[in-house]
Amino acid sequence: MDNHKFQESGHLPYAQLIVNPVAGAGRTAKKWPHIMSLLRSIGFHFEHDFTEAPGHARELARLAAKKGCE
């Protein structure tokens, strides 16, 4: 994330998050609603996708890059 852009605008950038719901023995999926709420409460604008299988994160990242995400 480019902190300089954040400092100039005072707004957090938009992001596409890739979330592995089985990470941490499944704790990520359980905690995701709270994490999402915290991120939004500080002004972080994002969409998210959950990975569904090994290697899926690469495909999601490729799709996000095609949409213009850095």
N, C-alpha and C positions, 0 to 999 in steps of 0.2 A: 504494500500500500504506500502511496506517495504521501508522506506526512506533510510535505510542503503544500500540496494542494489543499489538504485539510486545514492547515493553518491559515491559508489565504481566504478560503471560503467560509470556514467555521462549520462546514457540513462534512459528514463522512461520505465517502464515495459509495456508489452502488456496487454490489457484488453478486456473483453467482456462487453459492456455497455447495460443496460436495460433501455429503455427510455419510459416514459409514455407520449404520445403525447397530452393527454387531460389535463395533470396537468397544474395548473395555468390558468384555464379557456381556455385552448387551446394555451396559449402563448408558451408552450414548443415546440410544433410542428412548430410554426411560427419561433421561434428563433433557432431551432435545426441546420439548415445549418451554421449559424454564430458560434454557440457553437462548432460544429464539426470542423470548420475551425480553430478556436482559439486553440483547443486541439491539432490538427495536427501541427499547427505552432510552438508549443513548444516541439514537438517531441513525443507526446503521441500517441502510436500505438494502434489501437483498431478496433473492429467491433462493430456493434450495432444492436439491435433488438428493435422494437416498440411493446409495449404491445397492445393487441387488446380487452381485456375484463378483468373484475375483476378476480383476481387469476392467470392471465396469466404470471405475473412476476415470480411467484413461479415456474411455469413450465419452463420458460426460464432460470431461475437460476439453476434448476435441470439439464437441458440439458447442460448448460455451465460447471457445475461441472463434468458431465460425460466426457466432452472434456478435462478436466484437469485444468479448471480455478479454482482459489482459492477464 
